[in-house]
Amino acid sequence: MQRSISRITAAALTGLAALALTAGLGMAGAAAGPAPAASYAEPRDLSGEEVRTLSASLAGELKAGAAGSYYDAATKKLVVNVVDEAGAATVRKAGAEPRMVKYTTTQLDAAGTALREKAGTPGTAWVIDPRIDKLVVTADRTVDTPRFGNLSTMAGTFGDKVETRRTDARFTPYLRGGDAILSGGARCSLGFNVLGGDGTPYFLTAGHCTNGRAVWNDASGREIGRATGSRFPGDDFGIVKYDSGVEHPSEVNLYNGSAQPVSRAADAFVGEAVQRSGSTTGVHGGTVSALNATVQYAEGTVSGLIETNVCAEPGDSGGPLFDGATALGLTSGGRGDCTAGGTTYFQPVTEPLTAYGARIG
């Protein structure tokens, strides 16, 4: 990932030393000066996989000084927030673009934890936005004026770490009666086909879909499998074991007569261009706006979600979020629709894969 740093030849070093002695320069003073600009790699265009690898690597190097990062689609550069010059130097050496900010991710996360203890409210979404270096708390239409006033007052005690917003929409898990994958009158969307450790085929979908629903059918009414695991709230994922004889290609329906093969899973990054497929609205695209979001649905709180500006509607729940052949998440819920637009949250797919010992396939 890191560009090679040019080395000064021995001959050049000899020439420089002679020049310094001739000019009467103090070599001790020169050694104490700042590192030359040539010791840093230039920020460069990165592929999606390079962004994923580099952002994770830098977060590990910065440790307590990590303050988030995002992909700038306009410049095609990874922008990494830092809180001091030492962090900026680390980022430059890795070939990314440092951006000086006020707060670390740990500081903003601590503010969110403390604020939820004081004013945790159903109908709100909580997310750290690395592009503005703030914790953003959005309240939906179910949060009345007095409760929003209390939330805003409490948020004010954390100064400029927290920003409160309102939306006329409602945060809700996407679920309704209909077709696609069906169980007990509920309609959801299949997420990704996976294989257990022994090669047994399963599919992943949303946990708020599989909670309390064992038998699942396809749109024709044929039974296709039975749920063997479900987590909601807290997380939002479930797994269904396929019945014998049901075909299970590792691909996503693009609703245009074709399909996208899926061969791997990865964690999303802020700024990533993504697509979502669902049985209600088909395929829609957008970008990842934040990670580790918390949504306080009326049915319970879910944390660790991917926030996007991709639209979705009831019935799209459980459907796949993907970037080409890479599986990223499962549709959880959000606000708005695909007419006016909205915000949708996704359960990262890497978590259920780890929890169930499964792999994409």
C-alpha positions, -999 to +999 in steps of 0.1 A: +000+000+000+028+024+009+049+039-019+086+033-018+106+062-005+134+073-027+169+067-013+198+091-016+228+075-031+261+073-013+277+095-039+250+121-033+254+120+004+292+125+000+285+155-022+260+170+003+284+166+032+312+183+013+289+212+004+278+215+040+314+217+052+324+241+025+295+264+035+302+260+072+267+246+079+261+230+114+252+193+107+237+189+142+212+216+134+203+200+101+197+166+117+173+181+142+151+196+114+118+182+101+118+152+079+120+161+042+088+161+022+102+133+001+098+109+031+060+110+026+040+091+000+017+112-022-021+107-016-032+085-045-062+070-062-074+039-044-096+009-053-123-001-029-103-030-015-073-007-010-095+018+009-108-010+032-073-023+039-056+011+044-084+026+066-083-004+089-045-004+091-044+034+099-071+031+125-049+004+142-018+026+140-035+057+153-051+038+182-065+063+207-059+091+182-082+075+156-109+100+145-126+082+116-120+083+078-139+085+046-134+081+009-137+113-012-152+102-045-143+136-061-106+133-055-105+095-052-085+098-020-089+083+015-093+111+039-082+102+075-091+125+104-063+131+129-060+152+161-023+160+161+007+163+138+021+129+148-011+114+135-009+135+103+026+123+096+015+086+100-013+092+075+009+109+050+035+082+051+008+057+043-003+076+012-036+089+025-048+125+031-048+137+068-075+161+080-071+178+113-102+176+136-111+184+172-124+151+185-114+114+184-139+087+177-135+075+213-145+110+226-175+112+204-186+077+212-183+084+249-205+115+244-231+093+227-231+067+255-235+094+281-263+111+262-282+079+256-281+073+294-296+107+300-320+110+271-323+077+252-354+080+230-372+055+207-375+070+172-340+083+171-308+074+151-273+080+165-242+081+143-207+096+143-202+115+110-165+116+103-170+143+076-182+169+102-165+153+133-197+152+153-222+128+168-254+134+149-287+125+166-318+125+144-353+123+158-382+111+137-419+123+138-428+100+167-406+121+190-429+149+203-418+185+209-412+181+247-391+150+242-371+166+214-366+197+235-352+175+264-330+157+239-316+189+225-310+204+259-291+173+271-271+173+238-262+210+245-243+199+276-218+182+253-210+214+234-201+211+198-196+173+200-233+167+193-257+179+167-295+172+169-318+170+138-354+163+131-370+144+102-407+142+092-403+105+084-403+076+109-376+051+116-390+016+112-378-019+104-388-027+068-414-055+071-449-061+057-473-088+044-469-098+008-447-120-014-410-126-019-398-147+011-428-152+033-435-164+068-467-161+088-480-133+067-447-114+069-428-104+037-391-098+036-362-102+011-335-128+010-301-114+018-271-136+008-268-173+002-241-188+025-226-222+034-220-235+069-187-250+079-198-284+067-211-270+033-248-270+044-266-242+024-284-214+043-295-178+036-292-147+057-319-121+061-329-096+088-334-107+124-366-087+128-379-109+100-369-143+115-378-135+151-407-158+159-410-171+123-397-206+116-409-217+082-401-196+051-416-198+016-408-183-017-432-161-037-450-191-052-458-204-017-433-233-018-414-239+015-377-232+010-363-235+045-366-231+083-349-205+105-322-218+128-310-185+143-322-150+149-309-118+167-331-087+171-329-062+188-293-055+196-283-069+162-305-075+132-297-107+114-311-142+111-302-174+092-325-199+074-314-235+065-325-244+030-347-274+025-332-302+003-334-296-034-337-258-033-312-241-056-291-214-040-268-196-064-244-170-048-258-140-066-280-110-062-311-103-083-307-071-102-343-070-113-334-064-149-332-100-160-296-104-148-278-111-115-247-100-097-224-129-086-212-125-050-180-142-040-168-125-008-178-104+022-161-073+036-168-043+059-181-011+043-163+022+044-176+058+045-179+071+009-182+037-007-206+035-037-231+007-030-263-009-042-292-025-025-316-051-039-351-057-024-384-074-033-404-042-030-383-016-049-357-036-068-322-022-071-312+013-058-278+028-053-260+055-032-231+058-008-222+049+027-225+080+049-215+066+083-206+034+102-215+021+137-248+038+137-274+031+164-311+032+157-337+032+185-367+016+167-400+013+186-393-025+186-359-022+201-324-007+197-299-019+171-263-008+171-233-012+148-252-004+116-241+010+082-258+043+074-265+050+037-284+074+015-299+045-004-337+043-003-357+013+007-393+005+016-412-021+036-407-056+022-370-048+013-360-059+048-332-085+049-322-077+013-285-074+003-262-044+003-233-049-020-204-034-040-200-055-071-191-090-060-186-080-024-213-086+002-216-058+027-249-058+047-285-068+052-313-042+050-325-033+085-347-002+084-347+035+080-368+064+070-383+078+038-391+059+006-379+055-030-401+083-043-388+111-021-356+094-010-345+085+025-319+070+048-314+033+052-295+013+077-278-021+072-266-048+095-230-055+085-229-090+069-195-099+085-211-102+119-236-130+111-210-148+091-187-149+121-216-157+145-228-187+125-194-199+112-206-194+076-191-181+044-205-165+012-213-193-013 
